[in-house]
């Protein structure tokens, strides 16, 4: 399988993580988040309908190790952004655990969560909507410092804001400006500076480059990799862009309809994908080298999460589906280091990964 054509990012981007690293920073186990989207009770009684539950995340397991970038990729609506919000505590879980350095923060009260919140930060997708338009940039970046009580004196806070702005490639004078005076790429740099203001160890990046031009995307990715090395950061990176995922990631998790279907080291997953859905996603990348290799783009529509298919959720679109796939949910097969694939065809030997 041909690797995705990378963006023009730094040579160190996506470097492999030492397999002998310590215990994972995050361990996600059987994570579920269901949303009740039912009409009001009176409507349901009149129409004789039951509750409608969307299983946005339905039993997800993965681990993130210190210093690495773990990326989640998949089509829109697969549950990537929901996981991001669950990890940082913006949404509560329906079931499962989210262990951060051995503590299950999914069960934390608000007071308990306050003790670890400054160590977990998030960079949002839209730099136009994530910054308060009525605040100056200096106030936006200083807010986490003041809320978490990291510094007290105005002079110290101002100096820290200056350091953060310069650290993301902006000027100290920019602290006096408002967000609307900046371009999209500059606003995302401000968002990154705000995320770094609380001295975090773990940052969730929810499609931070999807609203930016391709050339600006490369600059932001380079900046994020440099900051990761400088501050010993760990990233959970959410994206639907495979070129971005290839560049920024150490390991990749492929999601489909609320579940992970494959997890693996970046180079191995792009070179030898195992799950049919992963193969189809990679086949959707334009063949700029014009190799003439047979390709099978992703076909069909994503089923409604209100009425997901039985068995393997991908079976209505899978060319390798059998009767077992329609009836039985595939269990993860841990056949690679720090990774797995959930597919009956792979388990039965009907589908073998090839270069």
N, C-alpha and C positions, 0 to 999 in steps of 0.2 A: 504494500500500500504506500503510495507516494505521500510524503509529508506535506503539510500545508505550507504554502509560500509565506515566509515570515515577513513582518514589518521591519523597517529599518531601525531596530533598537540596539541596545548595547550588547557587546559580546558576552557579557556575564549574565544576561537575562536567561532565566529558566535553568540555571545551573543545578546539577543534580545534588540531592541532599545525601549526606553520609548515612548509609543504612544502619550504622551502629549508634545512631542518635538515641537520646534518652527516651523516657516515656512520653507519649503524646501530650501536647498542650491541651488539645480538645479531643474528647472521645464522645461521639454522638451514637446513641444506642436506641434502636427502635423508635425513632423520633416520629411523632404524628402531630398533625395540626388539621383539625376538621372545622369547617365553617358551616353554621346553620344558616342557610339562605331561604328558609321556608317563608311562604306568604303568611300574613297574620292568621291567627287561629280561626277567626270567623270565615275567612276566605277558604281555608282548608276544609272546614266543616261543610260549607255550602258546595264546594267542588268535590268533596269526598276524596281528598288527597292527603297523603302522609307528609311527614317532614322531608325536606330536601337538604341533604348534607353534601358539601363539597369536600372531598378528601385531598386537600392541597398538598399535604405531605403525609405519606402513608407507610411508615415503617422504614426509615432511612438509617443506615449505619455507616459511619466512616470516622477516620481519625486524622488529626492534623498535627504535625510535628513541628517543634520549635525551629524557626528560621526558614521554613519552607513556604511556598505559595501553592495552596490547594485550590483548584478551580472547579467550579460546577458549570456545566454547559448543557444546553438542551433547547428545544423549541420553546417559544413563548407559552406560558401557562403550565410549565412542567413542575413548578414549585421552587425554583431556584431562589427567587427573592424572598419567598416566605421563610425558607431556611435561614437566610441572612438575618431577617428580623427576629426569628426565634433565638438565634445564637446571641444576639446583643440584648435580648430582653424586651424588644419593642412589642412583641406578641407573646402571649402565653402558650404553652404546649398543651395538647390534648392528652398525650401520653409520651412515654419515653424519657430519656435522661440526656442532659447536656453537661458533661463533666469538664470543668475548666481547672486544670492542675489538681485533679482529684476531687474537686467539690462539685456537687450536682447543683448548678446555678438555676436549673429549671424549677427547682423546689424552693429557691430563695424567696424570702419576703422582700418587700421594697427596701427595708432597712438593711438587710443582709446584702442586697444587690448594690446598694450605695457604696459598700466597702470595696467592691471590685469593678464598679462601673467605669472608673477613670482608666482602668487597664484595658478596657474594650472600647474601641471607637469604630465609627462607620463613615465611609465616604459614599455619598449618595450619587445616583445616576444623573440627575439634572442639576447642573451648577447654577441654573437660572432660578430654580425654585427652592434650593436648599439654603440660600443665604438670605437673611433678613434685609429687605431693600431699604429699610428706614435706619439701619445702623451703619456706622462707618466700619470699614474693614478692621481697624484696630480694636473696636469694641467686640466685633464678632469673634476674633481670635482670642481676645482676652477673657471672654466669658467662661470657657472651661477652667482657666487658671483661677479665676475668682470663685467659681462654684465649688471646685474641689479644694480650695484653700491652699494651693500650691505655693503662691507668693502673696505677700500682703502690701508692700509699699508700691505706690504708683510708679515710681521710677524703675523699680525692679520689673514690674509687669510690662512697662513700656519697652524696656530693654529686651525682655523675653519675646515680645511681639515682633520687635525689629529682627531678632535672630531667626525667628520662625519664617518671616517673610523673605529674608535673604536666603534662608535654607531651601526655599521652594522656587528661587529664581526671580523674586520680585524685589522692589526697593522699599526701604524703610518709610519713605514719603507716601507710599501707597496706603498706609494705615489711615490717612486722613480722607481717603476717597470713599465713595459709595459703590456697591456692587455693580450698578448699572454702567459705571464708567470703565468697565473691563470687558475684554473679549471672553468667549466661552472657555478657552484654554486657561486664561488668567484666573477666571473664577474658580475653575477646578483646582488650580494651585492654591487659592485661598482656602478652599474646602479641605485640601490636604494639610495645610498649615493649621487649620482649626482642629483637625483630627489629631495632629501631633502635639497640640498645646497641653494635653493632660499627661504627657509622657506614657503613651500606651505601649503595651507589649503585643497586642493582637488587634488587627484592623480588618474589618469586613468591607470589601470594595464591591458595591452593587452596581455593576456595569458603569464604571466611572469614566469610560471613554466612548460610550455609544453615542453621545450627543455631540461629539467633536469630529472635526475633519480628520482625515487619515494622517496627514502630516503632523497635526497636533497630537493625535493619539500616540504616535511614536515618541514624542517629547515627554508626554505624561508617563508613559510606560517606563522610559529611561529614568525619569525622576523617581518613580516609585521603587525601582530596583536599587537605585543609589541610596535612597532613604532607608530601604530595608537593610542594606548592609551597614549603614552608618549607625542605625538605632536598634539593630538586632530585632527586627519586626517579623511577625508571622502574619501572613495574609490568607483570608478566605476570599477568593476572587470569583465574582459572578459575571458571566458573559454568555452571549449567544454567538459571538464572533470567533470562529476557530483560529483565525490568524493571530488575534490578540491572545487567545488562550495558549496557543503554541509558544508564543514569545515570553509570556509572563510566568508560566506554570512550572512547577516541579512535578506535581501529580495532578491528574484530571479525573473527575467523576462525571459520568454521563447520566443525565436524568431523563426519565420519560414518565409522564403522568403521575408525578408524586413519588416515584421510586428511583433508586439508583440501579442502572442495568449493567454498568461496568465502571471499574476504578482501576487505574494503572499509572505507572510512571509515564511521563509525557512522551518521550521518544518512542517507547515501546508501544504505547497506545496508538500513536499516529502512524507508526510503521507497520504494526501487526494488530489491527483492531480485531476483537473477537465477536462482540455482539453484533447482530445484523443491523441494529439501529445505529451503532457507532459507525459501521461501515457505510451506511447510507448517508450519514451526516458528512463524513469525509469525502464521499463521492459528489457531494453538492458543491465542493470547492472547485472553482474554475480551473481547468487543466491548461495552465499557461504554457507548459512545456510541450503541449500537443503530442503526448506520448501515444495516443491512439488506444490506450487501455480501455477495456469495456467498463462502463460506469453505470451504476444504478442509483439515480437520485432518489431522495426521499419522496415517496408517493403517498397519495391518500390524505385524509384529514385526521388531525388529532381528535380522538373520541372525546365526548363531553365528560368532564370530571363528575357531573351529576349522575351519569350512568356509564361508568367505565366497563370495559369488556371483562368477562370472567377469565380466570387463568392468567396467562401472560398478557398484560395490557397491550403489548405491541403486536399480538398475533393477527389482528385484522389487516395489518400493513406488511407483515413479514412473509417473504417468499419461501421461508423454510418451516412455516408453522404446520403442526400436525394436530391430531385430535387431543393429544396430551397437553399441548400448548393452550388449547381452548378451555381446558378444565382445571389445570394445576398451575399454581403460581410457582415459578422457578426459584429455587434457593441459591444463594451465592456459592460459587465455586472458587475457593481461594487457591488459584493455580499460579499466581505470580506474587512476588514479594510486595507487601503493602497494597495489595489489590485483589480484585475478584471480578467475576462475570456471572450474571444470573441469566442463564439461557439453557433450555432443554436440548437444543440442537448441539451446543458445545459439549454439554454433559454426555450426550449419547454418541459423540464423535461424528455427527453428520455435518458439522461445520467446523473446519480447521482453519486457524489463522495462517495467512500466507503473506509474504512481503509484497 
